[in-house]
Amino acid sequence: MVQVLILAAVAAFLFWRLSIVLGVRTGFEKPLEIKIKTSDSNNDTGLEAKSNENFTSDDDISDYVDLDSEPGTHLLRIKELEASFSVQKFVSGAKNAYEIILMAYENGDLSTLQSHLANDVYEEFEATVTDRVNKGYKVDANFIGLREIRIRDVIFEDESANAEITVFFKCELTSVVRDSKGIIVEGSTSKIKPHTDVWTFGRKIGTDDPSWKLIATGS
């Protein structure tokens, strides 16, 4: 019993000493205020806004390509000439365009293709779709999902203000080709297959038309 009392006394003494050194929080302490010295100069405010803007622009590019690379340099130039341009929004639009164009091609939807493709690319797609129809073939395709998208290259010409952005796509889909009798001549209704494309989108920067069109295809 005496040992317990001695231990309790020692513990109380240690707690008292610790409270003196650290202080005791009651939950009502005034929060610590950290003040940052700022300047009232209008020039400083403008510089801060400009720095934040540049930081945002750099982030918008560096999320997709190296800022010091040639594509990064071209993207910076595009953003200088057209403040509303966003790499993030371009990539988002490219994702949607890819599915729309790919499915329009599979389904033979020429009107949709014509609105998204440059004239020479449309002619190539149209020839394939027409040939398929003449043979009595019908495609039944289902877009499963986009698995990967990367910006491969960017080209910008100051004189013409023409911009070209090449994008790599990797998706999964099911595709079946049937003849006029409904017999499957290619593909499978159940087998999901990976599909890759390298497409180049083009547009003239600084114009009222914000639409990017598919100007070249590859794999």
C-alpha positions in Angstrom: 0.0 0.0 0.0 2.9 2.3 0.9 4.6 1.6 -2.4 1.4 2.5 -4.3 1.2 5.8 -2.5 4.8 6.6 -3.2 4.4 5.8 -6.9 1.2 8.0 -7.1 3.1 10.9 -5.5 6.0 10.5 -7.9 3.6 10.5 -10.9 1.8 13.6 -9.6 5.1 15.4 -9.2 6.2 14.5 -12.7 2.9 15.6 -14.2 3.2 18.9 -12.4 6.7 19.5 -13.7 5.6 18.6 -17.2 2.7 21.0 -17.2 5.0 23.8 -16.2 7.3 23.1 -19.2 4.7 22.4 -21.9 1.6 24.2 -20.6 -1.9 22.7 -20.3 -4.4 23.1 -23.2 -8.0 23.8 -22.2 -9.5 24.0 -25.6 -10.1 27.8 -25.5 -6.6 29.0 -26.5 -6.4 31.8 -29.1 -5.2 30.3 -32.4 -1.8 31.3 -33.5 -1.9 34.1 -36.1 0.7 34.1 -38.9 0.9 37.4 -40.7 2.5 37.6 -44.2 3.8 41.0 -45.2 2.2 42.1 -48.5 2.8 45.1 -50.6 0.2 47.7 -51.5 1.8 48.3 -54.9 -0.4 47.6 -57.9 2.6 46.4 -59.8 3.2 43.6 -57.3 -0.4 42.5 -57.5 -0.1 42.3 -61.3 3.1 40.3 -61.0 1.4 37.8 -58.6 -1.5 37.3 -61.0 0.8 36.8 -63.9 2.9 34.3 -62.0 -0.2 32.3 -61.0 -1.4 32.3 -64.6 2.0 31.0 -65.8 2.0 28.4 -63.2 -1.5 27.2 -64.2 -0.5 27.2 -67.9 2.7 25.2 -67.2 0.7 22.6 -65.2 -1.8 22.3 -68.0 1.0 21.3 -70.3 3.3 19.4 -68.0 0.6 16.9 -67.1 0.8 15.6 -70.7 4.2 16.5 -72.1 7.6 17.7 -70.9 7.7 21.5 -70.9 11.2 21.6 -72.2 10.4 19.3 -75.2 9.5 20.4 -78.6 5.8 19.5 -78.2 5.8 21.4 -74.9 7.3 24.5 -76.6 4.7 24.4 -79.3 1.8 24.1 -76.8 3.1 27.1 -74.9 3.1 29.1 -78.1 -0.4 28.0 -78.9 -1.5 29.2 -75.4 0.2 32.5 -75.9 -1.8 33.2 -79.0 -5.1 31.7 -77.8 -5.7 32.2 -74.1 -8.8 30.0 -74.1 -6.8 27.0 -75.3 -6.5 24.2 -72.7 -4.6 21.0 -73.2 -6.8 19.3 -70.6 -9.9 20.3 -72.6 -8.3 19.3 -75.8 -7.6 15.8 -74.5 -11.1 15.5 -73.1 -12.5 16.5 -76.5 -10.2 14.0 -78.3 -11.5 11.2 -76.1 -15.1 12.0 -77.1 -14.1 12.5 -80.8 -12.3 9.2 -80.9 -15.3 7.2 -79.8 -17.7 9.1 -82.0 -15.5 8.8 -85.1 -14.5 5.2 -84.5 -18.1 4.1 -84.0 -19.3 6.2 -87.0 -16.8 4.4 -89.1 -17.8 1.0 -87.9 -21.5 1.7 -88.4 -21.1 3.5 -91.7 -22.4 6.8 -90.5 -20.9 9.0 -93.2 -22.7 12.3 -92.2 -21.0 12.1 -88.7 -17.7 11.3 -90.3 -17.9 14.2 -92.6 -18.4 16.7 -89.8 -15.3 15.5 -87.9 -12.8 14.7 -90.6 -10.7 16.8 -93.0 -11.8 16.3 -96.7 -9.0 13.9 -97.7 -9.4 11.7 -94.6 -13.1 11.6 -95.1 -12.6 10.4 -98.7 -10.5 7.5 -97.4 -13.1 6.6 -94.8 -15.9 6.9 -97.3 -14.2 4.6 -99.8 -13.9 1.9 -97.2 -17.4 2.2 -95.9 -18.8 2.2 -99.5 -16.8 -0.8 -100.4 -18.1 -2.6 -97.4 -21.7 -1.8 -98.3 -21.2 -2.9 -101.9 -20.0 -6.3 -100.7 -23.1 -6.6 -98.5 -21.1 -6.5 -95.3 -22.5 -5.1 -92.1 -20.5 -4.3 -89.0 -21.8 -4.7 -85.5 -19.4 -2.9 -83.1 -19.5 -2.0 -79.4 -17.1 0.4 -77.8 -16.1 -1.0 -74.4 -13.8 1.8 -73.2 -10.7 3.9 -73.7 -7.7 2.4 -71.9 -5.0 4.8 -72.8 -4.5 8.2 -74.4 -1.2 10.1 -74.9 -0.1 13.1 -76.8 2.6 11.9 -79.2 3.6 15.1 -81.0 2.7 18.8 -81.4 3.5 21.0 -84.4 2.7 24.7 -84.7 3.6 27.0 -87.5 3.8 30.7 -86.7 3.4 31.9 -90.3 0.2 29.9 -91.0 -1.0 29.6 -87.4 -1.8 25.9 -88.2 -1.5 23.6 -85.2 -1.3 19.8 -85.3 -1.6 17.5 -82.3 -0.9 13.8 -82.7 -2.6 11.5 -80.1 -2.1 7.8 -79.4 -5.3 6.0 -78.4 -5.8 2.5 -77.0 -9.2 1.1 -76.5 -11.2 -2.1 -76.2 -14.2 -3.0 -78.4 -16.1 -5.9 -79.9 -16.6 -6.0 -83.6 -18.4 -8.4 -85.9 -18.6 -8.3 -89.7 -21.5 -10.2 -91.2 -22.3 -10.9 -94.9 -25.6 -10.3 -96.6 -26.9 -13.6 -95.1 -26.0 -12.7 -91.6 -23.0 -15.1 -91.4 -20.1 -13.9 -89.4 -17.0 -13.4 -91.7 -14.8 -11.6 -89.2 -14.7 -10.9 -85.5 -16.6 -12.2 -82.5 -19.7 -11.0 -80.5 -18.1 -12.0 -77.2 -14.3 -11.6 -77.7 -13.1 -8.2 -76.6 -10.1 -7.0 -78.6 -7.6 -4.2 -78.0 -7.4 -1.6 -80.7 -4.9 1.2 -81.2 -4.8 4.3 -83.4 -2.5 7.3 -83.8 -4.6 10.2 -85.0 -3.6 13.8 -85.8 -6.0 16.6 -85.2 -5.5 20.0 -86.9 -6.8 23.5 -86.5 -5.9 27.1 -87.3 -5.2 28.9 -84.0 -6.8 32.4 -83.5 -9.9 31.8 -85.6 -13.5 31.9 -84.5 -13.9 28.2 -85.3 -12.7 26.2 -82.2 -13.2 22.8 -83.9 -10.3 20.4 -84.3 -10.6 18.0 -87.2 -9.0 14.7 -87.9 -6.4 15.3 -90.6 -4.3 12.1 -90.5 -4.5 8.6 -89.2 -1.9 5.9 -88.4 -1.3 3.0 -86.1 
